Every structure is written in C-alpha cells, then in structure tokens.
C-alpha cells in the first residue's frame, strides 16, 4: 500500500507518499480501505518530532479515518465486508489501508459522506469525553469553550446544544458569525476582550459551570476567574505555554473548583472502547437527523498534504481539514 511518511522531523516539506507494508487484521479486527482522513494538531507535533508514538502503535500520522471494510478477522461479529465506517485511531490514518478493532468502528448512515465522516471521530470523541466523561455536563449549564473555531471547539458547541447546555466561545472576530450558525450562544473576541469579564457579564456575575481549555498557562488565571462556584475545568492542551507566573490559587478553594487534565491517544484501548460505545449510544443517532454535523473547513487531496499542514499551522481554519486518500 501507499502511505504518507517522513524520514526525519521537520516542516511540511518532509512529508511524502511512498510504499509501506500493508497491515493485516487479527482477531476482532477489520481491514479498512481508507477514503479520507483528517488533520489534527497531534499530526503537526509528531511531524516535528515532539510527539512520541505510543508503544506498539503505527508510526504513521493520522488519528481518524473513514472508508470501507474490505476484510474481517476472526471473531468479528458486528461488521462485514462492504460496510462504510469511520473510527478514531492510534495512528495510521494517512494511508490507503488500516486495521481497526471492531469496538472502535462507527457505521456510516447513508447521508454521511466519507469526507464528512473522517472529520468526526477525533474531535467529537475528544469533546464528548471532556464534557460528559470528565465534566459531567448537565442540562441548563453554561460552558466556556476556548478555541471555538477548532475542530474540537465546533464539536463541543454542538454537543452542548444536544445536551441542553449553553455554549460560550472564544475565537477571533472573523469567525464569530459562522460559530453562531453552528450553535454558539455568545462569542468573545480573545484578541480584543478580557474573556473572564465578558463571561461574568453574560452569566450575570455567576461564571460558567464548565470550561474547556486548550491554551494553558497564559489563560489560567482568567480561567479561574471565569468559573462559577463548583465549576469544572478540563485542560486539553497548552497552546499558550506550560508556565504561570504569580498565580493566585485562592479561587480554587473559595469556589470549590475541579480541574482535570486529559489526553486521549495515550488512554487504554478498554477506555476507548467504553468512550466509543457511549458516543455511539448518546450521539451517533444525531448525525442521522443532522442535529450533529461534521464541520469541514477545507478538503485537500493527499498529494497536497504539505499544503494542508501549512494551512493548519496558519490557524485560519474553522472546523476540520480533510485529506482524501488516492488510489
């Protein structure tokens, strides 16, 4: 098979399409012919040599895919050859073929294209994990979502609406109109406004019940200020750095705050099976009636993968960047 590879860490120009050994399905696994995959920040970090691949996992880039089952291993009971599926992966999505455990598969409804489906698994499962598995989101609560225009941000907005919660987002001003179309109740321009002050205005001084943060250090003090009594903050990344200077920790005790960090790729397969099963039960039917939608910004042919990576690095996208996989 062919796959997108790189021989040494570097910029987007190190990526190339070349021959790679095809995987073979084992017990409980299927072989999928991949039609499309999607970019994630982890791909950029791994390409730069700063994201070690978990032990035993594919060194190829790509944490999600959509395609067609072309072979099944023994003990596969829920899927058969010809099924169109998508899935979260531990790596290997930037290729023509991939082996996936049947517990990770989501069967595509007839109204969902491969390019849309490829944009769902990583961001929606990440947002679902943060909002429900960790923050225990409740109907009527208010949620602050940083990086609202990102893939996870646009997924989180929709999942809040599905749960009967109110999504508030931070994003550059040019993205606000589109984010409101997706479902954001309020948009805050992080370049021009103090988001903690705006949150207090929006919530009548109470603060938000749940906060999803991708920024880290530079936002941490304002995050504590923006949280309501017994608020829960889920830390998903550190785009703004790891360090915080002269931080007042008093709000953590005074407000009885809960702060939890999470990653998904390094979780156990058992955890990912449970997460996927919950998402399949609670959210997957909503893609059939379009209460939930994949938000795709741009589609590239995989021969243009370097351009796709450059575009993601520019932070100009709203939603997912998808790669179609060639023959």
VENFENSUL-V960910 format. One record per run of one state. SS is the DSSP state (hx for helix, st for strand, lp for the rest). FROM is the first residue (numbers start at 0). LEN is the number of residues. If there is no record, write none. Layout:
# VENFENSUL-V960910
ss: [SS,SS]
from: [FROM,FROM]
len: [LEN,LEN]
This chain:
# VENFENSUL-V960910
ss: [lp,st,lp,hx,lp,st,lp,st,lp,hx,lp,st,lp,st,lp,st,lp,st,hx,st,lp,hx,lp,hx,lp,st,lp,hx,lp,st,lp,hx,lp,st,lp,hx,lp,st,lp,hx,st,lp,hx,lp,st,lp,hx,lp,hx,lp,st,hx,lp,st,lp]
from: [0,1,5,11,14,15,19,28,38,40,47,63,72,83,88,94,95,96,101,104,107,113,117,120,134,141,145,150,162,165,170,172,182,185,188,194,202,207,213,216,226,235,249,254,257,261,268,282,284,288,295,301,313,319,324]
len: [1,4,6,3,1,4,9,10,2,7,16,9,11,5,6,1,1,5,3,3,6,4,3,14,7,4,5,12,3,5,2,10,3,3,6,8,5,6,3,10,9,14,5,3,4,7,14,2,4,7,6,12,6,5,3]
